[in-house]
Every structure is written in structure tokens, then in C-alpha cells.
Amino acid sequence: MTEPARDLPEQQAGEGYTADAIQVLKGLEGVRMRPAMYIGDTGHEGLHELVKEIVNNSVDEAMAGRCSRIDVTITEQGTVHIKDDGHGIPTDFHAGENKSGVEVVMTMLHAGGKFDKKAYQVSGGLHGVGASVVNALSEWCTVEVWQKGKVHQQKYARGIPETDLEVIGDTDQTGTIIEFKPDAKIFETVEFSFEYIAHRLRELAFLTKGLEINVHDARTGEEGQYLFEGGVEEFVRFLNEGRSVLHSDPIYLQGERDGVSVEVALQYNDSYQETLFTYANNIKTDDGGTHLVGFRSALTRTINNYATRNNLLKSVKFNIAGEDTREGIAAVISVKVPEPQFEGQTKGKLGNSEVKGIVDSFASEALATYLDENPDVAKRVIDKIVDAGRAREAARKARELTRRKGVLDGASLPGKLADCSIRDPEKTEIYLVEGDSAGGSAAMARDQSFQAVLPLFGKPLNVEKARIDRVLGNDKLLPLITALGTSIGEDYDFEKLRYGKIIIMADADVDGSHIRTLFMTFFFRYMRDLIEKGKLYLAQPPLFLIKKGKQELYAFDEAERDRHIAALGGEGGEGRGIMIQRYKGLGEMNPDQLWETTMDPARRTLLQVTIEDAVEAEHLFTLLMGEQVEPRREFIEQYALDVKNLDI
């Protein structure tokens, strides 16, 4: 049943669509009405996009050679204060708009100094909407510009000026300070994450040699200082921390063609993954683009040509593929483009067709020169690539064998899988349960219509230390791959996923934590888009059962246990007549308890696994699951005191 058109203008409801029904949004009204068009969403990502937009403007000043330091502070009041020592937004009068340059930039879309290339040769804030969008989506925003010996200030409320641009003091410095408070009427959350912001700022410092970026959280006292004179070379060293590298120094390629600056750093390691990040004008292009295509093409062709020319493939019975040349590579590709063409305001993919050829030709020539001048490195890299090719061939044969058996595509489901009756993937979920005992309880506890249970025994393979051919032959992981139906590697197909939620349910102890990490490593390496599309979850089983008489309460950590004990009349973590049971494993819980605490959608707690920061996720998985012991020990020593729910 549709609602009557009682709220529409009379002529639209009765006489049809006329010009009077057309609504014209003025100024920044359109941004407030459709914020997701400009910042992607109004959740956690969109909130932090505000910080990125302002910081990107400061970085543009640095790329133009006018800024050497940026300071970012999350204040105790939850606002963000961003200061740079650039030249400052122009404070003089803009004749065409009859207002100051500051007000033009802060209140008008597509207004900025980045269009004619006179003020900025390249920029990340291309569209000229960043500052004005932040202003529009803030409850209030204050801008200070230090310029021409004066401190200028203007205040805004939801994008509308509350004051004129005023001179409030004298200074012998230059720069811009912007502080804003995100509008709670717009955003689902206005709580900034120090960790998320710090990681992005570290990335920007890696990409901009000599730029000092400081971040401070006044709420907690956390802080970070980032300054990397080595630029993207240091970035690659950071990515390879915890890995054994094939050559001590990253290969660094830098040059400029047709006004496009290309900077590449790469270093091979003994892992089996490709770790590759791309940037255009310091904006991370998560979806790649023409610069990535150009680099991959150059890498494959140049290595093949070198190996053939130097007779290094005489015993190889197969063709070296592009994926072979990228196994165990950590690389950063950064281009600066005068007229970048991004997809969308959040700039996920670079579209300039000319950039592909520029990166391809430049990287081919520079890499060929490096290989000729460093034959020892070239030999080690090509030996690694040949091994990767042999493993790829072995994986192909393993896939063909399992495909003939109907294993990988889900045609022959694992015998231990207790499947659900509903076939619509969006309405179903599968629990990956540690051990047969817990699996049996979960199978009895579940709602059979939409919940499937797959018991898994023992710890799965650490895929950080194994190639895909070993994964395909692993008796712990193969039932999981089969049950999900997507396959892995070149046969991977997200559309064949059989369940809408994949829930890892392991014991609430150290072994359970290790198993969860091993499974998350597998998903991160071989089914990453399941995480990116919000399909992977962690179940949260309780650690304690607290009983007094007929009252039963569950606690997920020691603090909650003590609160329950106090509520039941106990004190100091104990009390007369109160029984406390600590669960050592899921198998100790009967089906009713497991359903009530961990599987009932109405009462359970699920943690969704997300990748907020791909660079940090890559670094952590390498550090924690890789071969090198010392970096892992240092990480554990640094963060051991922050660990919660540790059960030893």
C-alpha cells in the first residue's frame, strides 16, 4: 500500500510535474542531504574521510614545496585540530565571488587552487570539494590562516559563516589551522579512532620524503611522530618487517615522463604472497588502476626478457606467468599526475589511460638496467620466480584432481558438515567450530533452518608459510574450502559462496585465539573479499558461568564476572552460595547453554572482521604469522600489557 501524495505540492499531486516542484539546493545543502555521495558513507569510514580531506590539502602544500610539518590532534572534546606550516589559504578578496578566498574555499564546491596548475602542479584534493564538504558536515568549523604577518580567523556552523574573516592577531609564521566537530546529526558515530588516523598519517609520511607529521590524542595521551627521509624505500622495508628478504636493499626506481612522476620501490622476500600498494598524488588507490596495470606488465615482461637473454630458463618446462613474478614481492607504486582521473570523490581507482604506458615504459627500462647491474640479485629473484611457477603447476594439478572429485566447488560436501535447509545464501550462516565435541554441541544447539556447523579438528595450516599447492592438499582447510563453495586461487568465485555469514567459533583461551588467528590469516590471504564484503565474524563464547540458586549469569571476561558476583551479593570476586564455573572449552557447554550465549541471533555477540587499514593488516599478519621470531617477540613485548581476556 502506498502513501497518498498529501505532502507534495498541490500541482504535483493533482496537475502533474511542473517547474514549481523542482527543488534547488543552494550552497552546501546538497552535501548535507546526500553526504555519502561525497565521503562514501556516514559511518566510521566517512567520519575519518573528513580528516583525510583536510590533511590531503596540507600534503598538497608539501608536494608543492611549501610545507614541511603537519600536526594533527584529536582533542578531549572529540574535535580534530589540523595545523600545517604551508603558505595558507589565500585571505585576499575574491572579486568574482565578492568574498575572501578563505570563505570561497570553505563554502563553495569545486573551488580551489588546483585546477589551472599554477599554484599546484599535482594534488590529491583535485575536485576542490574537500574543505567545503568537511565544513558542511561539521556542527562547527573554525579556520585560522597565518599569512602576511596576520592571523586571520573565520567560524562556521554547518557550512554557514558565523563571522566574517577577521584579523585576530599578528604572526611572523605562515600556515593554516582547521578545527572541526563532526555533526552528530549526519554521522552514525562521531568517535574518532587514533589508530586509524595514525596509520593513514604514517602512510602519507612514507609517501612524502622529508615531511614531518605528528599526531596526538589528547583523550588518551597516545601520540606518533613520522618522518621518513627514505620515502617509499622505507615503506617497503616496513612491509617486509618480519620476513626474510632476498636482497638487503629495496629496488628503487624514480623518474618523470610527460609531466608524470613515477616512484617505485620493490623488494622480494621468501613469502608466497604479493604485497602491493598503489598511490596517485598520495591518495591510496585501493582498486588499483592504470599505474598498477603498467607496473605489472613491465615487471612480467622485463624479468622474462632478462631470464631468457641470460639463459636462466633453459631447464624450465613451463611459461613464467605474471603471478609467478609477483610471488613474495613487496612493492609500492606512487605516481604524481597533473590531471588525475579518479573514480568517485573517495578516489579508489586511477583511470588515466596515458599513465599505463608511462609507468610501463619507465619501469621496464629502469628495472632492466637494475637487473643488468645487479646479476646476483637477479639470479636470486628468478630462482624464486621459477619455484613459484613450479608450485603454480603443482597447484593446477591439485585443483584438477579435486575438481574431478567435485570437492572444491561444493558438489561433494564434507561428511562432517551439518548443513542447513535454507538455500538462500543471504539468509544462512556457517559456524566453523573447533573440535568434534564442540561441533556436536553446536550441531544440536543450532537452528537447522539457517545455521550450518562444520567441526574442524586441530590447528589449521599457517598459510603465511605455505604455497597454494600445500593449502589445496591440507586436510584441515580443504573441508572448509569445499563447504564454502568458492574454491581458491585462480578458480575463486565469490558468487558461489554458500553462506551469508561465516562465523569462527573457537574456545575462549590461548589455543582458541591461535586457531582464530590462523583462520583469519587464511581468509586474509585467499578469500580477502569475504572480509571486505563483511562476511566473516568471530563468535564470542563466555568465559564464566555464575550461579546462585536458580539465577544463571554469563560473563565474557573477569571484570564482567566480578560485576555479576557483586550483583548477586558477593564481594571481591566471590560470595557465599555463588558457584563460578570457568569454561575451558566449548565442549563443556551443553547445547542449551551454547545456543543461549553464542548462537541465538537475539542474544549472541558477534564481532565482524574488517580491514580498516590494508597496510597495517598486511604488516601485522606478516609480523605475527611469518618466519622471523625477533620482530614478533618485540611486538608481543610492546603490546602484552594491552591484551585483554588472556587465559594461560
Summary of the structure (lengths in Angstrom):
residues: 648
radius of gyration: 28.4
end to end distance: 59.1
largest distance: 82.8
contacts: 2089
relative contact order: 0.07
helix: 39%
strand: 21%
